[in-house]
């Protein structure tokens, strides 16, 4: 393939620091670049000119953005902060704020070198950009068998990858570390792509600190054996952990400097953490043991180019509002209040299962300790039949797949939780014919 000279420059920069990372890139990833020439560079050169006809925005005669009064009146922001484009990699001030927050929330990152976070249009877009940079048609992506169904659309439908699944749990209790190891050992070729999601959607499970260490060790062992491993870390529900002994940091903290053959890509953002589902703002951060500003700068440029060619940039308004919130004196207290509400619902569910051992006749809880969700596995019968019965006879909505029903306790008032599980019990009993 003939690459644009700007892509060749980035590829050479990556190869010069860590050729293993270059080998991990997809064909699209090797070809992409953030344009330093053309419209962007010419517009940058013209910045500050007395007469500037380069910018693809409409300005008033006084130089301010053209804004409809009916829109501007709804916002207590400057027109520039609300209505202008943001840079494709994101606003620099917002990226720095998130970088500082990420380090604070993951103290094990102190002293480690990782890239500056790049702003995506929320985590779903970050996953798609991960596919763009690292996934070729026919590649396998290793994942637990309980995973967010949108991975199918993102990785399989859009990029032609196949999800290679392993059972998520051993004896319905601990994370299946050995299953992950076997899936990696069985993978063909040097390149391996793994996706890890904690707290997990759909199960609401986060690994223990011991399980996190075991995962790191098996990945390092595979890397020592010659595997070149991309670990995509889906941290959509980061921070919502409700038990002691559970990993409170992202597994990115363990993997960011684990091995020169391991590239960790942390995808996170405020959607679930800060309850702004419609803002569509997220982040992507790279970490690798063998790195330099040159390597990270090249990866950020490639990601920035993929974003520019895909959506141009994420919402400037969303970035502005969030950055202001993060710097607000009341932010930390507000986060704690919402966390405590979710934790109370989690604790209530634990109490409900303890008080109703007869539930086990028809379903058992899948391990859960964090996040927005929990799942029950139907002992006999069809989970879809139970779901339909719940909806039609008990006015109770759930999500069903295979033999599992997912419950989003994040959206159920605490005083309705017991009724909901009683309804699941009655529906499951009915569907077994007993």
TIDOBA-325823 format. One record per residue (C-alpha): residue in three letters; z, x, y. Coordinates in steps of 0.02 Angstrom, whole numbers, padded with zeros to 5 digits, always signed. Layout:
ALAZXY;...
//
This chain:
UNK+00000+00000+00000;UNK-00043+00061+00174;UNK+00111+00047+00285;UNK+00118+00034+00473;UNK+00165+00205+00544;UNK+00329+00130+00609;UNK+00374+00075+00432;UNK+00330+00248+00367;UNK+00447+00324+00496;UNK+00591+00213+00437;UNK+00551+00246+00253;UNK+00552+00433+00283;UNK+00718+00419+00375;UNK+00797+00325+00229;UNK+00725+00445+00099;UNK+00786+00596+00197;UNK+00967+00536+00186;UNK+00974+00439+00022;UNK+00817+00417-00084;UNK+00911+00298-00200;UNK+00922+00170-00060;UNK+00735+00186-00029;UNK+00705+00151-00214;UNK+00807-00009-00199;UNK+00692-00083-00066;UNK+00566-00215-00116;UNK+00382-00198-00074;UNK+00413-00307+00079;UNK+00567-00204+00121;UNK+00468-00044+00120;UNK+00332-00120+00229;UNK+00441-00202+00361;UNK+00491-00122+00526;UNK+00561-00174+00694;UNK+00419-00149+00819;UNK+00455-00015+00948;UNK+00280-00035+01018;UNK+00186-00186+01077;UNK+00263-00337+01163;UNK+00445-00287+01143;UNK+00427-00108+01205;UNK+00312-00157+01348;UNK+00433-00294+01401;UNK+00576-00169+01395;UNK+00480-00046+01502;UNK+00445-00182+01630;UNK+00628-00233+01643;UNK+00684-00220+01823;UNK+00508-00226+01893;UNK+00488-00321+02056;UNK+00352-00426+01974;UNK+00373-00449+01788;UNK+00242-00547+01694;UNK+00292-00488+01520;UNK+00430-00608+01469;UNK+00389-00759+01361;UNK+00516-00869+01447;UNK+00497-00987+01595;UNK+00594-00939+01751;UNK+00633-01025+01913;UNK+00571-00946+02074;UNK+00743-00868+02096;UNK+00731-00780+01925;UNK+00852-00892+01829;UNK+00795-00975+01667;UNK+00712-01145+01686;UNK+00840-01268+01617;UNK+00836-01456+01607;UNK+00981-01522+01709;UNK+01024-01647+01572;UNK+01055-01499+01454;UNK+01133-01377+01575;UNK+01261-01505+01633;UNK+01333-01512+01457;UNK+01380-01328+01452;UNK+01510-01228+01546;UNK+01408-01068+01528;UNK+01283-00972+01631;UNK+01103-01018+01596;UNK+01069-00840+01535;UNK+01209-00850+01406;UNK+01157-01022+01346;UNK+00968-01033+01352;UNK+00891-00859+01345;UNK+00834-00770+01188;UNK+00957-00657+01098;UNK+00895-00489+01030;UNK+00829-00504+00852;UNK+00975-00402+00780;UNK+01097-00505+00884;UNK+01191-00488+01047;UNK+01269-00313+01057;UNK+01435-00379+01122;UNK+01446-00507+00981;UNK+01402-00378+00848;UNK+01539-00263+00912;UNK+01666-00405+00914;UNK+01627-00451+00734;UNK+01631-00268+00681;UNK+01806-00251+00756;UNK+01864-00413+00674;UNK+01791-00364+00505;UNK+01883-00198+00508;UNK+02045-00285+00556;UNK+02027-00413+00415;UNK+01981-00275+00291;UNK+02101-00131+00327;UNK+02035-00031+00179;UNK+01876-00005+00281;UNK+01970+00109+00399;UNK+01892+00281+00392;UNK+01738+00220+00299;UNK+01565+00223+00375;UNK+01458+00067+00369;UNK+01320-00008+00474;UNK+01340-00113+00629;UNK+01332-00298+00580;UNK+01163-00378+00611;UNK+01162-00561+00663;UNK+01074-00683+00547;UNK+01048-00870+00563;UNK+01203-00900+00456;UNK+01234-00840+00280;UNK+01092-00935+00195;UNK+00969-00841+00305;UNK+01062-00679+00266;UNK+01035-00710+00081;UNK+00851-00742+00113;UNK+00839-00579+00212;UNK+00924-00488+00068;UNK+00787-00558-00043;UNK+00656-00500+00081;UNK+00722-00322+00086;UNK+00768-00294-00097;UNK+00690-00422-00215;UNK+00518-00409-00293;UNK+00437-00542-00400;UNK+00502-00524-00578;UNK+00665-00438-00529;UNK+00826-00497-00610;UNK+00979-00541-00508;UNK+01142-00534-00605;UNK+01263-00675-00565;UNK+01406-00771-00645;UNK+01345-00934-00723;UNK+01444-01036-00596;UNK+01351-01005-00434;UNK+01287-01092-00278;UNK+01128-01184-00327;UNK+01040-01128-00168;UNK+01022-00957-00250;UNK+00885-01036-00355;UNK+00785-01086-00202;UNK+00817-00924-00110;UNK+00790-00795-00245;UNK+00689-00881-00380;UNK+00577-01002-00286;UNK+00551-00895-00130;UNK+00547-00719-00204;UNK+00505-00746-00387;UNK+00665-00669-00457;UNK+00756-00727-00613;UNK+00943-00756-00613;UNK+01021-00664-00760;UNK+01183-00759-00792;UNK+01343-00713-00882;UNK+01494-00826-00915;UNK+01605-00823-00761;UNK+01772-00830-00852;UNK+01857-00768-01009;UNK+01956-00905-01097;UNK+01953-01010-00938;UNK+02073-00888-00856;UNK+02013-00718-00792;UNK+01848-00660-00717;UNK+01729-00597-00849;UNK+01719-00413-00800;UNK+01652-00366-00971;UNK+01516-00498-00955;UNK+01459-00419-00791;UNK+01460-00247-00873;UNK+01355-00309-01019;UNK+01228-00390-00903;UNK+01209-00226-00808;UNK+01197-00124-00968;UNK+01062-00240-01034;UNK+00959-00233-00874;UNK+00790-00149-00886;UNK+00742-00006-00772;UNK+00847+00090-00647;UNK+00859-00041-00511;UNK+00995-00173-00529;UNK+01035-00317-00412;UNK+01204-00402-00425;UNK+01270-00547-00321;UNK+01457-00576-00303;UNK+01533-00726-00213;UNK+01721-00738-00182;UNK+01796-00861-00149;UNK+01666-00928-00267;UNK+01563-01083-00236;UNK+01580-01193-00340;UNK+01743-01139-00425;UNK+01852-01086-00280;UNK+01901-00929-00376;UNK+01937-00759-00299;UNK+01962-00607-00409;UNK+02128-00518-00423;UNK+02152-00344-00353;UNK+02147-00277-00532;UNK+01983-00368-00566;UNK+01910-00298-00405;UNK+01956-00122-00457;UNK+01880-00152-00629;UNK+01718-00214-00552;UNK+01708-00061-00441;UNK+01739+00054-00590;UNK+01604-00025-00697;UNK+01478-00017-00554;UNK+01520+00166-00523;UNK+01502+00202-00709;UNK+01330+00118-00709;UNK+01282+00217-00554;UNK+01339+00378-00637;UNK+01224+00330-00781;UNK+01075+00327-00663;UNK+01068+00144-00610;UNK+01024+00110-00428;UNK+01124-00044-00382;UNK+01110-00168-00240;UNK+01268-00274-00229;UNK+01241-00430-00123;UNK+01413-00493-00069;UNK+01418-00676-00020;UNK+01577-00690+00084;UNK+01546-00866+00148;UNK+01726-00922+00119;UNK+01810-00758+00159;UNK+01994-00763+00205;UNK+02037-00931+00126;UNK+02150-00862-00012;UNK+02304-00962-00064;UNK+02394-00857-00196;UNK+02480-00688-00204;UNK+02398-00550-00303;UNK+02225-00612-00258;UNK+02103-00499-00166;UNK+02127-00535+00019;UNK+01993-00413+00075;UNK+01809-00422+00038;UNK+01752-00325-00115;UNK+01639-00239+00012;UNK+01794-00135+00054;UNK+01791-00067-00124;UNK+01603-00039-00133;UNK+01553+00021+00041;UNK+01583+00202-00009;UNK+01589+00186-00198;UNK+01435+00289-00245;UNK+01272+00353-00171;UNK+01178+00245-00299;UNK+01268+00086-00241;UNK+01214-00005-00084;UNK+01334-00145-00037;UNK+01268-00282+00077;UNK+01404-00393+00150;UNK+01346-00564+00206;UNK+01475-00664+00302;UNK+01499-00763+00460;UNK+01592-00901+00549;UNK+01513-01053+00464;UNK+01657-01085+00343;UNK+01784-00963+00413;UNK+01782-01040+00586;UNK+01722-01216+00544;UNK+01557-01209+00639;UNK+01438-01269+00505;UNK+01299-01317+00625;UNK+01301-01159+00732;UNK+01197-01062+00603;UNK+01262-00888+00644;UNK+01304-00753+00516;UNK+01306-00566+00488;UNK+01237-00434+00371;UNK+01320-00263+00352;UNK+01268-00116+00242;UNK+01382+00012+00158;UNK+01342+00161+00047;UNK+01434+00322+00002;UNK+01289+00436+00052;UNK+01247+00381+00226;UNK+01217+00432+00406;UNK+01179+00345+00571;UNK+00997+00380+00531;UNK+01006+00285+00366;UNK+01101+00137+00436;UNK+00992+00132+00591;UNK+00836+00122+00481;UNK+00909-00018+00375;UNK+00962-00113+00531;UNK+00786-00091+00602;UNK+00707-00156+00442;UNK+00824-00305+00439;UNK+00793-00335+00624;UNK+00606-00331+00592;UNK+00622-00455+00448;UNK+00724-00570+00561;UNK+00598-00555+00703;UNK+00455-00596+00585;UNK+00551-00741+00510;UNK+00646-00834+00647;UNK+00635-00715+00798;UNK+00823-00720+00827;UNK+00981-00820+00792;UNK+01050-00942+00918;UNK+01104-00857+01080;UNK+01210-01009+01123;UNK+01303-00999+00957;UNK+01334-00813+00979;UNK+01399-00837+01156;UNK+01518-00979+01110;UNK+01587-00886+00960;UNK+01610-00722+01052;UNK+01707-00814+01188;UNK+01814-00899+01056;UNK+01854-00736+00967;UNK+01916-00661+01130;UNK+02019-00816+01172;UNK+02209-00796+01167;UNK+02232-00950+01057;UNK+02104-00906+00923;UNK+02222-00829+00794;UNK+02346-00972+00805;UNK+02208-01102+00785;UNK+02142-01013+00630;UNK+02314-01014+00550;UNK+02334-01201+00582;UNK+02171-01243+00492;UNK+02208-01122+00350;UNK+02377-01203+00321;UNK+02298-01375+00311;UNK+02179-01317+00174;UNK+02318-01225+00083;UNK+02425-01384+00080;UNK+02282-01477-00004;UNK+02263-01336-00130;UNK+02449-01339-00168;UNK+02444-01529-00186;UNK+02308-01515-00319;UNK+02414-01390-00416;UNK+02559-01514-00409;UNK+02447-01657-00466;UNK+02386-01564-00620;UNK+02563-01512-00664;UNK+02622-01693-00651;UNK+02476-01762-00754;UNK+02460-01662-00915;UNK+02363-01807-00992;UNK+02213-01756-00886;UNK+02185-01620-01015;UNK+02130-01753-01140;UNK+01967-01770-01043;UNK+01950-01622-00925;UNK+02027-01456-00879;UNK+02032-01366-00713;UNK+01920-01213-00699;UNK+02020-01066-00625;UNK+02037-01085-00436;UNK+02145-01005-00302;UNK+02048-01005-00139;UNK+01906-01074-00033;UNK+01847-01254-00009;UNK+01820-01307-00190;UNK+01887-01325-00365;UNK+01802-01380-00525;UNK+01848-01474-00682;UNK+01758-01453-00847;UNK+01730-01613-00945;UNK+01790-01594-01126;UNK+01661-01710-01202;UNK+01520-01812-01130;UNK+01406-01784-00983;UNK+01470-01731-00812;UNK+01325-01822-00728;UNK+01375-01984-00814;UNK+01553-01959-00751;UNK+01489-01925-00576;UNK+01386-02085-00574;UNK+01531-02186-00642;UNK+01645-02115-00508;UNK+01522-02162-00374;UNK+01476-02335-00437;UNK+01645-02398-00498;UNK+01774-02296-00403;UNK+01688-02258-00238;UNK+01722-02074-00265;UNK+01592-01940-00229;UNK+01586-01774-00323;UNK+01455-01646-00375;UNK+01404-01627-00558;UNK+01310-01491-00650;UNK+01306-01462-00838;UNK+01483-01502-00899;UNK+01568-01464-00733;UNK+01617-01574-00586;UNK+01648-01493-00418;UNK+01776-01565-00297;UNK+01773-01514-00114;UNK+01956-01533-00069;UNK+01909-01465+00102;UNK+01843-01638+00144;UNK+01974-01749+00058;UNK+02132-01803+00151;UNK+02288-01744+00062;UNK+02352-01921+00030;UNK+02192-01965-00066;UNK+02190-01815-00182;UNK+02297-01893-00319;UNK+02193-02052-00317;UNK+02034-01949-00330;UNK+02093-01857-00487;UNK+02157-02018-00563;UNK+01983-02088-00536;UNK+01905-01936-00620;UNK+02021-01963-00767;UNK+01975-02147-00783;UNK+01788-02112-00766;UNK+01793-01970-00893;UNK+01890-02078-01015;UNK+01765-02219-00994;UNK+01616-02104-01021;UNK+01686-02041-01186;UNK+01703-02220-01249;UNK+01889-02208-01280;
//
